[in-house]
């Protein structure tokens, strides 16, 4: 009888140990899954942040571009020069690393060209500023094709300036940066970019 009690006691202790070990194992699995889930969620969060980071440089460059465009519409050489300088600065700080290798190469070429034109705008007279704005606008259109945009933009076109010239605007209404008040509404919307 004593042996039976000892056997039952050992069996009970062994059962409790096994159950306890299973609970510990379950807890470890839960913690591992929770940890993995947090990692996966942080990975998604990082992807979202990378996407927002992608747009932040583009937003800043386009913001400076719009200030420049508006200065040319107002035929304000000094404001256009300031905006040109700001564009140089933001273009130099543009992070291409969040794009594919092919996109990075294209963006680097666009940015180098855009910097050159923005530098000319920063130190030129109005006519020359407008000449460089034409090429800078082409660069900005090419940049947006690669980076995309969170805001709706309108690609507008003036058939009169230098055999036809495009620019980007945040407004559908035409305000021509190539002629200012001389031909303020000359042009049309060519494309809506979303």
Biotite code that builds the C-alpha atoms (Angstrom):
import biotite.structure as struc

atoms = struc.array([
    struc.Atom([0.000, 0.000, 0.000], chain_id="A", res_id=1, res_name="UNK", atom_name="CA", element="C"),
    struc.Atom([2.867, 2.287, 0.805], chain_id="A", res_id=2, res_name="UNK", atom_name="CA", element="C"),
    struc.Atom([4.378, 1.597, -2.626], chain_id="A", res_id=3, res_name="UNK", atom_name="CA", element="C"),
    struc.Atom([1.076, 2.442, -4.234], chain_id="A", res_id=4, res_name="UNK", atom_name="CA", element="C"),
    struc.Atom([0.887, 5.805, -2.406], chain_id="A", res_id=5, res_name="UNK", atom_name="CA", element="C"),
    struc.Atom([4.472, 6.610, -3.405], chain_id="A", res_id=6, res_name="UNK", atom_name="CA", element="C"),
    struc.Atom([3.757, 5.641, -7.027], chain_id="A", res_id=7, res_name="UNK", atom_name="CA", element="C"),
    struc.Atom([0.593, 7.778, -7.080], chain_id="A", res_id=8, res_name="UNK", atom_name="CA", element="C"),
    struc.Atom([2.514, 10.658, -5.495], chain_id="A", res_id=9, res_name="UNK", atom_name="CA", element="C"),
    struc.Atom([5.343, 10.369, -8.058], chain_id="A", res_id=10, res_name="UNK", atom_name="CA", element="C"),
    struc.Atom([2.836, 10.092, -10.900], chain_id="A", res_id=11, res_name="UNK", atom_name="CA", element="C"),
    struc.Atom([0.981, 13.171, -9.615], chain_id="A", res_id=12, res_name="UNK", atom_name="CA", element="C"),
    struc.Atom([4.189, 15.179, -9.284], chain_id="A", res_id=13, res_name="UNK", atom_name="CA", element="C"),
    struc.Atom([5.305, 14.060, -12.726], chain_id="A", res_id=14, res_name="UNK", atom_name="CA", element="C"),
    struc.Atom([1.928, 15.029, -14.218], chain_id="A", res_id=15, res_name="UNK", atom_name="CA", element="C"),
    struc.Atom([2.059, 18.439, -12.579], chain_id="A", res_id=16, res_name="UNK", atom_name="CA", element="C"),
    struc.Atom([5.585, 18.968, -13.876], chain_id="A", res_id=17, res_name="UNK", atom_name="CA", element="C"),
    struc.Atom([4.577, 17.996, -17.422], chain_id="A", res_id=18, res_name="UNK", atom_name="CA", element="C"),
    struc.Atom([1.513, 20.263, -17.352], chain_id="A", res_id=19, res_name="UNK", atom_name="CA", element="C"),
    struc.Atom([3.608, 23.084, -15.909], chain_id="A", res_id=20, res_name="UNK", atom_name="CA", element="C"),
    struc.Atom([6.258, 22.621, -18.614], chain_id="A", res_id=21, res_name="UNK", atom_name="CA", element="C"),
    struc.Atom([3.580, 22.660, -21.321], chain_id="A", res_id=22, res_name="UNK", atom_name="CA", element="C"),
    struc.Atom([2.217, 25.942, -19.917], chain_id="A", res_id=23, res_name="UNK", atom_name="CA", element="C"),
    struc.Atom([5.701, 27.443, -19.898], chain_id="A", res_id=24, res_name="UNK", atom_name="CA", element="C"),
    struc.Atom([6.242, 26.254, -23.496], chain_id="A", res_id=25, res_name="UNK", atom_name="CA", element="C"),
    struc.Atom([2.859, 27.715, -24.543], chain_id="A", res_id=26, res_name="UNK", atom_name="CA", element="C"),
    struc.Atom([3.793, 31.018, -22.895], chain_id="A", res_id=27, res_name="UNK", atom_name="CA", element="C"),
    struc.Atom([7.156, 31.039, -24.714], chain_id="A", res_id=28, res_name="UNK", atom_name="CA", element="C"),
    struc.Atom([5.412, 30.368, -28.049], chain_id="A", res_id=29, res_name="UNK", atom_name="CA", element="C"),
    struc.Atom([2.897, 33.147, -27.340], chain_id="A", res_id=30, res_name="UNK", atom_name="CA", element="C"),
    struc.Atom([5.682, 35.582, -26.484], chain_id="A", res_id=31, res_name="UNK", atom_name="CA", element="C"),
    struc.Atom([7.636, 34.567, -29.578], chain_id="A", res_id=32, res_name="UNK", atom_name="CA", element="C"),
    struc.Atom([4.556, 35.024, -31.795], chain_id="A", res_id=33, res_name="UNK", atom_name="CA", element="C"),
    struc.Atom([3.773, 38.352, -30.154], chain_id="A", res_id=34, res_name="UNK", atom_name="CA", element="C"),
    struc.Atom([7.350, 39.474, -30.651], chain_id="A", res_id=35, res_name="UNK", atom_name="CA", element="C"),
    struc.Atom([7.265, 38.314, -34.270], chain_id="A", res_id=36, res_name="UNK", atom_name="CA", element="C"),
    struc.Atom([3.947, 40.092, -34.771], chain_id="A", res_id=37, res_name="UNK", atom_name="CA", element="C"),
    struc.Atom([5.415, 43.322, -33.388], chain_id="A", res_id=38, res_name="UNK", atom_name="CA", element="C"),
    struc.Atom([8.385, 42.942, -35.708], chain_id="A", res_id=39, res_name="UNK", atom_name="CA", element="C"),
    struc.Atom([6.103, 42.332, -38.683], chain_id="A", res_id=40, res_name="UNK", atom_name="CA", element="C"),
    struc.Atom([3.978, 45.335, -37.732], chain_id="A", res_id=41, res_name="UNK", atom_name="CA", element="C"),
    struc.Atom([7.058, 47.496, -37.301], chain_id="A", res_id=42, res_name="UNK", atom_name="CA", element="C"),
    struc.Atom([8.206, 46.321, -40.731], chain_id="A", res_id=43, res_name="UNK", atom_name="CA", element="C"),
    struc.Atom([4.870, 47.480, -42.197], chain_id="A", res_id=44, res_name="UNK", atom_name="CA", element="C"),
    struc.Atom([5.191, 50.715, -40.255], chain_id="A", res_id=45, res_name="UNK", atom_name="CA", element="C"),
    struc.Atom([8.714, 51.213, -41.621], chain_id="A", res_id=46, res_name="UNK", atom_name="CA", element="C"),
    struc.Atom([7.455, 50.600, -45.171], chain_id="A", res_id=47, res_name="UNK", atom_name="CA", element="C"),
    struc.Atom([4.747, 53.212, -44.611], chain_id="A", res_id=48, res_name="UNK", atom_name="CA", element="C"),
    struc.Atom([7.286, 55.625, -43.157], chain_id="A", res_id=49, res_name="UNK", atom_name="CA", element="C"),
    struc.Atom([9.616, 55.002, -46.120], chain_id="A", res_id=50, res_name="UNK", atom_name="CA", element="C"),
    struc.Atom([6.702, 55.807, -48.407], chain_id="A", res_id=51, res_name="UNK", atom_name="CA", element="C"),
    struc.Atom([6.039, 59.030, -46.493], chain_id="A", res_id=52, res_name="UNK", atom_name="CA", element="C"),
    struc.Atom([9.770, 59.819, -46.537], chain_id="A", res_id=53, res_name="UNK", atom_name="CA", element="C"),
    struc.Atom([9.713, 59.325, -50.297], chain_id="A", res_id=54, res_name="UNK", atom_name="CA", element="C"),
    struc.Atom([7.045, 61.979, -50.580], chain_id="A", res_id=55, res_name="UNK", atom_name="CA", element="C"),
    struc.Atom([8.611, 64.407, -48.095], chain_id="A", res_id=56, res_name="UNK", atom_name="CA", element="C"),
    struc.Atom([11.566, 65.309, -50.344], chain_id="A", res_id=57, res_name="UNK", atom_name="CA", element="C"),
    struc.Atom([9.308, 65.551, -53.387], chain_id="A", res_id=58, res_name="UNK", atom_name="CA", element="C"),
    struc.Atom([6.850, 67.736, -51.440], chain_id="A", res_id=59, res_name="UNK", atom_name="CA", element="C"),
    struc.Atom([9.631, 70.107, -50.390], chain_id="A", res_id=60, res_name="UNK", atom_name="CA", element="C"),
    struc.Atom([11.081, 70.400, -53.900], chain_id="A", res_id=61, res_name="UNK", atom_name="CA", element="C"),
    struc.Atom([7.621, 70.936, -55.397], chain_id="A", res_id=62, res_name="UNK", atom_name="CA", element="C"),
    struc.Atom([6.773, 73.517, -52.739], chain_id="A", res_id=63, res_name="UNK", atom_name="CA", element="C"),
    struc.Atom([9.871, 75.517, -53.696], chain_id="A", res_id=64, res_name="UNK", atom_name="CA", element="C"),
    struc.Atom([9.080, 75.038, -57.385], chain_id="A", res_id=65, res_name="UNK", atom_name="CA", element="C"),
    struc.Atom([5.565, 76.461, -56.865], chain_id="A", res_id=66, res_name="UNK", atom_name="CA", element="C"),
    struc.Atom([6.995, 79.526, -55.085], chain_id="A", res_id=67, res_name="UNK", atom_name="CA", element="C"),
    struc.Atom([9.343, 80.004, -58.037], chain_id="A", res_id=68, res_name="UNK", atom_name="CA", element="C"),
    struc.Atom([6.501, 79.603, -60.548], chain_id="A", res_id=69, res_name="UNK", atom_name="CA", element="C"),
    struc.Atom([4.379, 82.156, -58.666], chain_id="A", res_id=70, res_name="UNK", atom_name="CA", element="C"),
    struc.Atom([7.306, 84.620, -58.563], chain_id="A", res_id=71, res_name="UNK", atom_name="CA", element="C"),
    struc.Atom([7.654, 84.303, -62.340], chain_id="A", res_id=72, res_name="UNK", atom_name="CA", element="C"),
    struc.Atom([3.889, 84.797, -62.767], chain_id="A", res_id=73, res_name="UNK", atom_name="CA", element="C"),
    struc.Atom([4.252, 88.010, -60.709], chain_id="A", res_id=74, res_name="UNK", atom_name="CA", element="C"),
    struc.Atom([7.389, 88.968, -62.701], chain_id="A", res_id=75, res_name="UNK", atom_name="CA", element="C"),
    struc.Atom([9.308, 89.272, -59.421], chain_id="A", res_id=76, res_name="UNK", atom_name="CA", element="C"),
    struc.Atom([12.972, 88.651, -60.223], chain_id="A", res_id=77, res_name="UNK", atom_name="CA", element="C"),
    struc.Atom([14.139, 88.829, -56.592], chain_id="A", res_id=78, res_name="UNK", atom_name="CA", element="C"),
    struc.Atom([11.568, 86.333, -55.271], chain_id="A", res_id=79, res_name="UNK", atom_name="CA", element="C"),
    struc.Atom([12.344, 84.038, -58.202], chain_id="A", res_id=80, res_name="UNK", atom_name="CA", element="C"),
    struc.Atom([16.053, 84.224, -57.319], chain_id="A", res_id=81, res_name="UNK", atom_name="CA", element="C"),
    struc.Atom([15.312, 83.355, -53.664], chain_id="A", res_id=82, res_name="UNK", atom_name="CA", element="C"),
    struc.Atom([13.127, 80.435, -54.736], chain_id="A", res_id=83, res_name="UNK", atom_name="CA", element="C"),
    struc.Atom([15.882, 79.266, -57.105], chain_id="A", res_id=84, res_name="UNK", atom_name="CA", element="C"),
    struc.Atom([18.342, 79.222, -54.197], chain_id="A", res_id=85, res_name="UNK", atom_name="CA", element="C"),
    struc.Atom([15.897, 77.264, -52.035], chain_id="A", res_id=86, res_name="UNK", atom_name="CA", element="C"),
    struc.Atom([15.414, 74.762, -54.842], chain_id="A", res_id=87, res_name="UNK", atom_name="CA", element="C"),
    struc.Atom([19.171, 74.266, -55.107], chain_id="A", res_id=88, res_name="UNK", atom_name="CA", element="C"),
    struc.Atom([19.296, 73.510, -51.390], chain_id="A", res_id=89, res_name="UNK", atom_name="CA", element="C"),
    struc.Atom([16.366, 71.065, -51.335], chain_id="A", res_id=90, res_name="UNK", atom_name="CA", element="C"),
    struc.Atom([17.484, 69.326, -54.514], chain_id="A", res_id=91, res_name="UNK", atom_name="CA", element="C"),
    struc.Atom([20.949, 68.779, -53.032], chain_id="A", res_id=92, res_name="UNK", atom_name="CA", element="C"),
    struc.Atom([19.317, 67.199, -49.966], chain_id="A", res_id=93, res_name="UNK", atom_name="CA", element="C"),
    struc.Atom([16.983, 64.947, -51.979], chain_id="A", res_id=94, res_name="UNK", atom_name="CA", element="C"),
    struc.Atom([17.307, 61.342, -50.739], chain_id="A", res_id=95, res_name="UNK", atom_name="CA", element="C"),
    struc.Atom([17.269, 58.995, -53.732], chain_id="A", res_id=96, res_name="UNK", atom_name="CA", element="C"),
    struc.Atom([18.102, 55.920, -51.592], chain_id="A", res_id=97, res_name="UNK", atom_name="CA", element="C"),
    struc.Atom([14.428, 55.007, -51.053], chain_id="A", res_id=98, res_name="UNK", atom_name="CA", element="C"),
    struc.Atom([14.022, 54.288, -54.786], chain_id="A", res_id=99, res_name="UNK", atom_name="CA", element="C"),
    struc.Atom([15.103, 51.339, -56.935], chain_id="A", res_id=100, res_name="UNK", atom_name="CA", element="C"),
    struc.Atom([18.617, 51.340, -58.431], chain_id="A", res_id=101, res_name="UNK", atom_name="CA", element="C"),
    struc.Atom([17.283, 52.282, -61.871], chain_id="A", res_id=102, res_name="UNK", atom_name="CA", element="C"),
    struc.Atom([15.135, 55.090, -60.447], chain_id="A", res_id=103, res_name="UNK", atom_name="CA", element="C"),
    struc.Atom([18.096, 56.340, -58.412], chain_id="A", res_id=104, res_name="UNK", atom_name="CA", element="C"),
    struc.Atom([20.191, 56.735, -61.557], chain_id="A", res_id=105, res_name="UNK", atom_name="CA", element="C"),
    struc.Atom([17.402, 58.602, -63.350], chain_id="A", res_id=106, res_name="UNK", atom_name="CA", element="C"),
    struc.Atom([16.721, 60.804, -60.337], chain_id="A", res_id=107, res_name="UNK", atom_name="CA", element="C"),
    struc.Atom([20.406, 61.667, -59.930], chain_id="A", res_id=108, res_name="UNK", atom_name="CA", element="C"),
    struc.Atom([20.537, 62.842, -63.570], chain_id="A", res_id=109, res_name="UNK", atom_name="CA", element="C"),
    struc.Atom([17.335, 64.858, -63.178], chain_id="A", res_id=110, res_name="UNK", atom_name="CA", element="C"),
    struc.Atom([18.539, 66.429, -59.921], chain_id="A", res_id=111, res_name="UNK", atom_name="CA", element="C"),
    struc.Atom([21.953, 67.408, -61.338], chain_id="A", res_id=112, res_name="UNK", atom_name="CA", element="C"),
    struc.Atom([20.256, 69.111, -64.292], chain_id="A", res_id=113, res_name="UNK", atom_name="CA", element="C"),
    struc.Atom([17.604, 70.758, -62.092], chain_id="A", res_id=114, res_name="UNK", atom_name="CA", element="C"),
    struc.Atom([20.267, 72.133, -59.727], chain_id="A", res_id=115, res_name="UNK", atom_name="CA", element="C"),
    struc.Atom([22.092, 73.725, -62.652], chain_id="A", res_id=116, res_name="UNK", atom_name="CA", element="C"),
    struc.Atom([18.921, 75.475, -63.860], chain_id="A", res_id=117, res_name="UNK", atom_name="CA", element="C"),
    struc.Atom([17.878, 76.546, -60.353], chain_id="A", res_id=118, res_name="UNK", atom_name="CA", element="C"),
    struc.Atom([21.362, 78.052, -59.850], chain_id="A", res_id=119, res_name="UNK", atom_name="CA", element="C"),
    struc.Atom([20.972, 80.065, -63.064], chain_id="A", res_id=120, res_name="UNK", atom_name="CA", element="C"),
    struc.Atom([17.539, 81.268, -61.948], chain_id="A", res_id=121, res_name="UNK", atom_name="CA", element="C"),
    struc.Atom([19.050, 82.383, -58.628], chain_id="A", res_id=122, res_name="UNK", atom_name="CA", element="C"),
    struc.Atom([21.486, 84.765, -60.339], chain_id="A", res_id=123, res_name="UNK", atom_name="CA", element="C"),
    struc.Atom([19.815, 85.870, -63.583], chain_id="A", res_id=124, res_name="UNK", atom_name="CA", element="C"),
    struc.Atom([17.529, 88.506, -65.012], chain_id="A", res_id=125, res_name="UNK", atom_name="CA", element="C"),
    struc.Atom([13.837, 87.739, -65.562], chain_id="A", res_id=126, res_name="UNK", atom_name="CA", element="C"),
    struc.Atom([14.112, 86.683, -69.235], chain_id="A", res_id=127, res_name="UNK", atom_name="CA", element="C"),
    struc.Atom([16.948, 84.319, -68.445], chain_id="A", res_id=128, res_name="UNK", atom_name="CA", element="C"),
    struc.Atom([15.099, 83.012, -65.351], chain_id="A", res_id=129, res_name="UNK", atom_name="CA", element="C"),
    struc.Atom([12.165, 82.096, -67.571], chain_id="A", res_id=130, res_name="UNK", atom_name="CA", element="C"),
    struc.Atom([14.426, 80.326, -70.080], chain_id="A", res_id=131, res_name="UNK", atom_name="CA", element="C"),
    struc.Atom([15.847, 78.142, -67.305], chain_id="A", res_id=132, res_name="UNK", atom_name="CA", element="C"),
    struc.Atom([12.411, 77.635, -65.773], chain_id="A", res_id=133, res_name="UNK", atom_name="CA", element="C"),
    struc.Atom([11.340, 75.889, -68.992], chain_id="A", res_id=134, res_name="UNK", atom_name="CA", element="C"),
    struc.Atom([13.998, 73.175, -68.588], chain_id="A", res_id=135, res_name="UNK", atom_name="CA", element="C"),
    struc.Atom([13.578, 73.079, -64.814], chain_id="A", res_id=136, res_name="UNK", atom_name="CA", element="C"),
    struc.Atom([9.859, 72.412, -65.370], chain_id="A", res_id=137, res_name="UNK", atom_name="CA", element="C"),
    struc.Atom([10.679, 69.481, -67.639], chain_id="A", res_id=138, res_name="UNK", atom_name="CA", element="C"),
    struc.Atom([12.971, 68.141, -64.897], chain_id="A", res_id=139, res_name="UNK", atom_name="CA", element="C"),
    struc.Atom([10.190, 68.491, -62.308], chain_id="A", res_id=140, res_name="UNK", atom_name="CA", element="C"),
    struc.Atom([7.712, 66.683, -64.557], chain_id="A", res_id=141, res_name="UNK", atom_name="CA", element="C"),
    struc.Atom([10.247, 63.853, -65.014], chain_id="A", res_id=142, res_name="UNK", atom_name="CA", element="C"),
    struc.Atom([10.869, 63.780, -61.249], chain_id="A", res_id=143, res_name="UNK", atom_name="CA", element="C"),
    struc.Atom([7.140, 63.463, -60.491], chain_id="A", res_id=144, res_name="UNK", atom_name="CA", element="C"),
    struc.Atom([6.800, 60.614, -62.998], chain_id="A", res_id=145, res_name="UNK", atom_name="CA", element="C"),
    struc.Atom([9.313, 58.644, -60.890], chain_id="A", res_id=146, res_name="UNK", atom_name="CA", element="C"),
    struc.Atom([8.458, 59.768, -57.347], chain_id="A", res_id=147, res_name="UNK", atom_name="CA", element="C"),
    struc.Atom([4.723, 60.210, -57.648], chain_id="A", res_id=148, res_name="UNK", atom_name="CA", element="C"),
    struc.Atom([2.831, 62.855, -55.730], chain_id="A", res_id=149, res_name="UNK", atom_name="CA", element="C"),
    struc.Atom([0.321, 62.998, -52.888], chain_id="A", res_id=150, res_name="UNK", atom_name="CA", element="C"),
    struc.Atom([-1.216, 66.175, -54.334], chain_id="A", res_id=151, res_name="UNK", atom_name="CA", element="C"),
    struc.Atom([-3.020, 66.648, -57.598], chain_id="A", res_id=152, res_name="UNK", atom_name="CA", element="C"),
    struc.Atom([-0.840, 68.611, -60.007], chain_id="A", res_id=153, res_name="UNK", atom_name="CA", element="C"),
    struc.Atom([-1.724, 70.094, -63.367], chain_id="A", res_id=154, res_name="UNK", atom_name="CA", element="C"),
    struc.Atom([0.725, 70.000, -66.221], chain_id="A", res_id=155, res_name="UNK", atom_name="CA", element="C"),
    struc.Atom([-0.001, 73.175, -68.137], chain_id="A", res_id=156, res_name="UNK", atom_name="CA", element="C"),
    struc.Atom([1.236, 74.312, -71.534], chain_id="A", res_id=157, res_name="UNK", atom_name="CA", element="C"),
    struc.Atom([1.798, 77.621, -73.291], chain_id="A", res_id=158, res_name="UNK", atom_name="CA", element="C"),
    struc.Atom([2.045, 77.234, -77.075], chain_id="A", res_id=159, res_name="UNK", atom_name="CA", element="C"),
    struc.Atom([3.490, 80.744, -77.493], chain_id="A", res_id=160, res_name="UNK", atom_name="CA", element="C"),
    struc.Atom([6.649, 80.672, -75.354], chain_id="A", res_id=161, res_name="UNK", atom_name="CA", element="C"),
    struc.Atom([9.718, 79.258, -77.124], chain_id="A", res_id=162, res_name="UNK", atom_name="CA", element="C"),
    struc.Atom([7.707, 77.048, -79.510], chain_id="A", res_id=163, res_name="UNK", atom_name="CA", element="C"),
    struc.Atom([5.712, 75.644, -76.621], chain_id="A", res_id=164, res_name="UNK", atom_name="CA", element="C"),
    struc.Atom([6.581, 75.303, -72.938], chain_id="A", res_id=165, res_name="UNK", atom_name="CA", element="C"),
    struc.Atom([5.112, 73.322, -70.064], chain_id="A", res_id=166, res_name="UNK", atom_name="CA", element="C"),
    struc.Atom([5.016, 73.873, -66.300], chain_id="A", res_id=167, res_name="UNK", atom_name="CA", element="C"),
    struc.Atom([3.364, 72.367, -63.236], chain_id="A", res_id=168, res_name="UNK", atom_name="CA", element="C"),
    struc.Atom([0.705, 74.005, -61.110], chain_id="A", res_id=169, res_name="UNK", atom_name="CA", element="C"),
    struc.Atom([-1.406, 73.055, -58.117], chain_id="A", res_id=170, res_name="UNK", atom_name="CA", element="C"),
    struc.Atom([-4.328, 75.026, -59.590], chain_id="A", res_id=171, res_name="UNK", atom_name="CA", element="C"),
    struc.Atom([-6.313, 74.245, -62.708], chain_id="A", res_id=172, res_name="UNK", atom_name="CA", element="C"),
    struc.Atom([-6.563, 77.958, -63.476], chain_id="A", res_id=173, res_name="UNK", atom_name="CA", element="C"),
    struc.Atom([-3.890, 79.105, -65.936], chain_id="A", res_id=174, res_name="UNK", atom_name="CA", element="C"),
    struc.Atom([-1.406, 81.657, -64.637], chain_id="A", res_id=175, res_name="UNK", atom_name="CA", element="C"),
    struc.Atom([1.414, 81.737, -67.156], chain_id="A", res_id=176, res_name="UNK", atom_name="CA", element="C"),
    struc.Atom([4.918, 82.018, -65.627], chain_id="A", res_id=177, res_name="UNK", atom_name="CA", element="C"),
    struc.Atom([6.536, 82.642, -69.021], chain_id="A", res_id=178, res_name="UNK", atom_name="CA", element="C"),
    struc.Atom([4.752, 85.924, -69.754], chain_id="A", res_id=179, res_name="UNK", atom_name="CA", element="C"),
    struc.Atom([3.384, 87.050, -66.408], chain_id="A", res_id=180, res_name="UNK", atom_name="CA", element="C"),
    struc.Atom([0.799, 89.830, -66.692], chain_id="A", res_id=181, res_name="UNK", atom_name="CA", element="C"),
    struc.Atom([1.491, 90.272, -70.438], chain_id="A", res_id=182, res_name="UNK", atom_name="CA", element="C"),
    struc.Atom([-0.290, 87.007, -71.269], chain_id="A", res_id=183, res_name="UNK", atom_name="CA", element="C"),
    struc.Atom([-1.408, 85.732, -67.883], chain_id="A", res_id=184, res_name="UNK", atom_name="CA", element="C"),
    struc.Atom([-4.026, 83.246, -69.083], chain_id="A", res_id=185, res_name="UNK", atom_name="CA", element="C"),
    struc.Atom([-2.229, 82.004, -72.192], chain_id="A", res_id=186, res_name="UNK", atom_name="CA", element="C"),
    struc.Atom([-2.137, 78.206, -72.042], chain_id="A", res_id=187, res_name="UNK", atom_name="CA", element="C"),
    struc.Atom([-4.126, 75.110, -71.267], chain_id="A", res_id=188, res_name="UNK", atom_name="CA", element="C"),
    struc.Atom([-4.123, 72.119, -68.945], chain_id="A", res_id=189, res_name="UNK", atom_name="CA", element="C"),
    struc.Atom([-2.381, 69.250, -70.731], chain_id="A", res_id=190, res_name="UNK", atom_name="CA", element="C"),
    struc.Atom([-2.478, 66.638, -68.028], chain_id="A", res_id=191, res_name="UNK", atom_name="CA", element="C"),
    struc.Atom([-3.768, 66.026, -64.509], chain_id="A", res_id=192, res_name="UNK", atom_name="CA", element="C"),
    struc.Atom([-1.237, 64.192, -62.338], chain_id="A", res_id=193, res_name="UNK", atom_name="CA", element="C"),
    struc.Atom([-2.497, 62.295, -59.259], chain_id="A", res_id=194, res_name="UNK", atom_name="CA", element="C"),
])
